[in-house]
Amino acid sequence: MLRHGDVWQAIDRLAEKYGTSPSGLARRAGLDPTTFNKSKRETAEGKLRWPSTESIAKVLSATGASLAEFVSLVGEENTSVVAQHIPVIGYAQAGTEGYFDDAGFPTGQGWDEVLFPRINDEHAYALEISGDSMEPVYRDGDIIVLSPEASLRRGDRVVVKTREGEVMAKQLVRQSVRKVELMSLNRNHEDRVLDTGDVAWMARIVWASQ
């Protein structure tokens, strides 16, 4: 299980590893210097605050550290408790045959792997974005992590594969028995309305390396 204190400890360890303080690490990443202050880790009422995935991604970019390196700093020395290897392929490959089963779970050969903080979905996988059709939300080279077993709600960012092999990343507007309404992340591209029967699978995006 990924615990609140472990994640914050990893940020402190990363700052120390790169010869700075948590405040200095935040400044280096272009964040407010108080972003990682201990006072920001809980509310006045004692409610736990978690660092955002965006802030972690900016820190990794600023330091040049990999996600695997960050994960290795979470918790104790045995990272297998808090990390998992998840399969990753290029976004364009997702539309070809042989990479997913009928339920939308990763299968077959040709997958690479990345180390990622453990999530409650053994079928989680990642796609590497190519092209500019999803800018400014996702850019060429970004990695997005998908959870096929995560529940879907209005407003979620999702990846959809049609039965004809088209793959698209959109925002879920509405899902009914007959239709799936999707909004394009890049407003230069049209929104889509699909018949439910034309959707092979749909998975929620749970993390992005922006």
C-alpha positions in Angstrom: 0.0 0.0 0.0 1.3 3.5 -0.9 1.2 5.6 2.3 1.0 9.3 2.7 4.1 9.6 4.8 6.1 7.4 2.4 5.4 9.6 -0.6 6.4 12.8 1.3 9.5 11.0 2.6 10.5 10.2 -1.0 10.3 13.9 -1.9 12.5 14.7 1.1 15.0 12.0 0.1 15.0 13.2 -3.5 15.8 16.7 -2.4 18.7 15.4 -0.2 20.0 13.3 -3.1 20.2 16.3 -5.4 21.8 18.5 -2.7 18.9 20.7 -1.8 16.0 21.2 0.6 12.3 20.4 -0.2 11.8 24.2 -0.8 14.8 24.3 -3.1 13.5 21.3 -5.0 10.2 23.0 -5.5 11.9 26.2 -6.8 14.0 24.2 -9.1 10.9 22.6 -10.5 9.2 26.0 -11.0 6.8 25.4 -8.2 5.9 27.7 -5.2 8.7 27.3 -2.7 6.3 26.2 0.0 4.8 23.4 -2.1 6.6 20.6 -0.2 6.8 22.3 3.2 5.8 20.1 6.2 3.0 22.6 7.0 1.5 21.8 3.6 1.2 18.1 4.2 -1.8 18.3 6.5 -4.7 20.7 6.8 -5.3 22.7 10.0 -8.0 20.1 10.7 -5.5 17.2 10.4 -6.6 16.0 7.0 -3.8 14.5 4.9 -2.7 16.4 1.8 -0.9 14.4 -1.0 1.5 15.9 -3.5 0.0 16.2 -6.9 1.1 14.0 -9.8 1.9 17.2 -11.7 4.2 18.5 -9.0 6.0 15.1 -8.9 6.3 15.1 -12.6 7.8 18.6 -12.6 10.3 17.6 -10.0 11.4 14.5 -11.9 11.8 16.7 -15.1 13.8 19.3 -13.2 16.2 16.8 -11.6 16.4 14.4 -14.5 15.4 11.6 -12.1 13.3 8.7 -13.4 10.0 7.5 -12.0 11.8 4.3 -11.0 14.3 6.4 -9.1 11.6 8.2 -7.3 9.8 4.9 -6.5 13.0 3.5 -5.0 12.9 6.3 -2.5 9.4 5.5 -1.3 9.2 3.5 2.0 11.8 1.1 3.1 14.6 -0.5 1.1 12.3 -3.2 -0.3 10.6 -1.3 -3.1 8.6 -4.4 -4.2 6.1 -3.6 -1.5 5.2 -0.2 -3.0 6.1 -0.6 -6.7 5.1 -2.7 -9.6 6.3 -3.3 -13.1 3.7 -2.3 -15.6 3.7 -3.0 -19.4 4.1 -0.1 -21.8 3.8 0.3 -25.5 3.6 3.1 -28.0 0.3 4.8 -28.4 0.1 3.9 -32.1 0.7 0.2 -31.3 -2.4 0.1 -29.1 -4.6 0.0 -32.2 -3.0 -3.1 -33.7 -4.0 -6.6 -33.0 -2.4 -8.8 -30.4 -1.7 -6.4 -27.5 -5.1 -6.6 -25.7 -7.6 -9.3 -25.0 -11.4 -8.9 -25.5 -11.7 -7.2 -22.0 -9.1 -4.6 -22.8 -6.4 -6.2 -20.6 -2.8 -6.2 -21.9 -1.7 -9.4 -23.4 0.7 -10.9 -26.0 4.3 -10.0 -26.7 6.2 -6.8 -27.5 5.5 -4.8 -24.3 8.3 -2.9 -22.6 8.0 -2.3 -18.8 8.2 0.7 -16.4 8.4 0.8 -12.7 5.4 2.5 -11.1 4.0 3.0 -7.6 1.7 0.1 -6.9 -2.0 0.7 -7.7 -4.9 -1.7 -7.1 -5.1 -3.0 -10.6 -2.9 -5.9 -11.7 -3.9 -5.2 -15.3 -2.7 -1.5 -15.3 -0.6 -0.6 -18.3 1.0 2.5 -19.9 1.0 4.1 -23.3 3.6 6.5 -24.7 1.9 9.4 -26.5 3.0 10.2 -30.0 2.1 13.2 -32.1 0.3 16.4 -31.1 -3.4 15.5 -31.4 -3.8 15.6 -27.6 -1.9 18.8 -26.9 -1.9 20.8 -24.6 -3.1 18.1 -22.2 -0.7 15.3 -23.3 2.4 15.9 -25.5 4.5 13.8 -27.6 6.6 11.5 -25.4 4.4 11.7 -22.4 3.6 8.4 -20.6 0.0 7.8 -19.5 -1.0 5.0 -17.1 -4.3 3.4 -17.5 -6.4 1.3 -15.1 -8.8 -1.0 -17.0 -10.5 -2.0 -13.7 -11.1 1.6 -12.4 -14.7 2.8 -12.3 -15.6 5.4 -14.9 -17.3 8.7 -14.1 -18.3 11.8 -16.0 -15.3 14.1 -16.5 -12.7 11.3 -16.4 -9.9 11.2 -19.0 -10.1 7.9 -20.8 -8.5 6.0 -23.6 -11.1 4.3 -25.9 -10.5 1.6 -28.5 -13.2 1.0 -31.1 -13.9 -2.4 -32.6 -12.4 -1.1 -35.9 -9.1 -0.5 -34.1 -9.2 3.3 -33.6 -7.6 4.4 -30.3 -8.3 7.8 -28.8 -7.7 9.7 -25.6 -10.7 11.8 -24.7 -12.7 13.1 -21.7 -15.8 11.2 -20.8 -18.9 13.4 -21.0 -21.6 10.8 -20.7 -22.1 7.1 -20.9 -25.5 5.5 -21.4 -26.7 2.0 -22.5 -26.6 3.1 -26.1 -24.1 5.9 -26.5 -20.7 7.1 -25.2 -20.1 10.8 -25.5 -16.5 12.0 -25.6 -14.9 15.4 -25.6 -11.6 16.0 -27.4 -8.7 17.1 -25.2 -7.4 19.2 -28.1 -10.1 21.6 -29.1 -8.9 21.5 -32.7 -10.2 18.0 -33.0 -13.9 17.1 -33.0 -15.8 15.6 -30.1 -17.1 12.1 -30.7 -20.3 10.2 -30.0 -19.9 6.4 -30.3 -22.5 3.6 -30.2 -21.8 1.4 -27.2 -21.6 -1.6 -29.4 -18.7 0.0 -31.4 -16.5 0.4 -28.3 -14.1 -2.5 -27.7 -12.9 -1.2 -24.4 -12.5 2.0 -22.4 -10.0 2.6 -19.6 -9.4 5.5 -17.2 -6.2 7.5 -17.2 -4.9 7.4 -13.7 -1.5 9.1 -14.1 0.5 11.1 -16.7 4.2 12.0 -16.8 3.6 15.6 -17.7 
